[in-house]
Amino acid sequence: MITCFIRYDIDPAKTEAFDHYARNWGAIIPRCGADLIGYFSPHEGSATTAYGLYNIASLAEYEAYRARLKDDPQGRENYEFSRREQFIRREDRLFLRLSSTPHHPLVRPKDRTR
């Protein structure tokens, strides 16, 4: 399993357009065969950096997934929306593998107010 990290440099005046674009991928990406982790928009700090993350089995599966995206009408429409609205100034992809497993269960601190 590999994770695709997409780093976006976005126009800070067009974050609502990026959010719309990101929500669209919420249906398209899983339908085309990747396990969407999520899209992340600026909140605090940089107003121009956003991310999209999804898991896929292998680089070969990634190539097949990209072909399905290209053939998906909503996928093509979302790409066209991004070109037309020009809210993405730059886009970079990085593929990483998880190396910190196994993870221990989350330990929640006890309520110290009592």
C-alpha positions in Angstrom: 0.0 0.0 0.0 1.3 3.5 -0.9 -0.2 6.9 -0.1 -0.3 9.6 -2.7 0.3 13.1 -1.1 -0.8 15.9 -3.4 0.5 19.3 -2.4 -1.4 22.2 -3.9 -0.3 25.8 -4.0 -3.7 27.6 -4.3 -4.9 31.1 -4.8 -5.8 32.3 -1.3 -8.7 34.4 -2.7 -10.2 31.2 -4.1 -10.3 28.7 -1.2 -14.0 28.2 -1.6 -13.5 27.0 -5.2 -10.8 24.6 -4.0 -13.2 23.3 -1.3 -15.8 22.7 -3.9 -13.2 20.9 -6.0 -12.2 18.8 -3.0 -15.7 17.8 -2.1 -16.3 16.6 -5.7 -13.3 14.2 -5.3 -15.1 12.7 -2.3 -17.3 10.7 -4.6 -15.1 10.4 -7.7 -11.8 9.1 -6.2 -13.4 6.1 -4.3 -15.6 5.3 -7.4 -12.4 5.1 -9.5 -10.6 2.8 -7.1 -8.5 4.7 -4.6 -9.1 4.9 -0.8 -9.5 8.6 -0.2 -8.1 9.8 3.1 -9.2 13.4 2.5 -8.5 16.9 1.2 -7.2 19.5 3.5 -7.6 23.3 3.0 -5.7 26.1 4.7 -6.9 26.9 8.2 -4.1 28.4 10.2 -0.6 29.3 9.0 -0.1 29.2 5.2 -3.1 30.5 3.3 -1.9 28.9 0.0 -1.0 25.3 0.9 -3.6 22.5 0.6 -3.3 18.7 0.4 -5.1 15.7 -1.0 -4.3 12.2 0.3 -5.4 8.8 -0.8 -4.1 5.2 -0.6 -3.6 2.9 -3.5 -2.2 -0.7 -3.6 0.7 0.0 -6.0 2.1 2.2 -8.7 0.6 -0.2 -11.3 -2.8 0.3 -9.6 -2.2 4.0 -9.6 -1.8 4.0 -13.4 -5.1 2.0 -13.8 -6.8 4.4 -11.4 -5.6 7.4 -13.4 -7.0 5.9 -16.6 -10.4 5.4 -14.9 -10.3 9.0 -13.7 -9.7 10.2 -17.2 -12.7 8.2 -18.4 -15.0 9.4 -15.6 -17.3 12.2 -16.7 -17.4 13.8 -13.2 -13.6 13.5 -13.0 -13.1 15.2 -16.3 -15.7 17.9 -15.2 -13.8 18.5 -12.0 -10.5 18.8 -13.8 -12.1 21.3 -16.2 -13.5 23.2 -13.3 -10.0 23.6 -11.8 -8.6 24.8 -15.1 -11.5 27.2 -15.7 -11.4 28.8 -12.2 -7.6 28.7 -11.9 -7.5 28.3 -8.2 -4.6 25.8 -8.3 -1.3 27.5 -9.0 0.9 24.4 -8.6 0.3 20.7 -7.9 3.0 18.2 -6.8 2.5 14.5 -6.1 4.6 12.4 -3.8 4.2 8.6 -3.1 5.1 7.3 0.3 4.7 4.1 2.2 3.7 3.8 5.9 6.7 2.8 7.9 5.5 3.3 11.5 3.2 0.4 11.9 2.0 -1.3 14.1 0.5 1.6 16.0 -0.6 1.3 19.6 -4.2 2.2 20.5 -4.9 5.8 21.3 -4.6 6.7 25.0 -6.9 9.5 26.0 -5.8 11.5 29.1 -8.1 11.2 32.1 -10.2 14.2 33.0 -8.0 16.0 35.5 -10.7 18.5 36.6 -12.2 16.2 39.2 
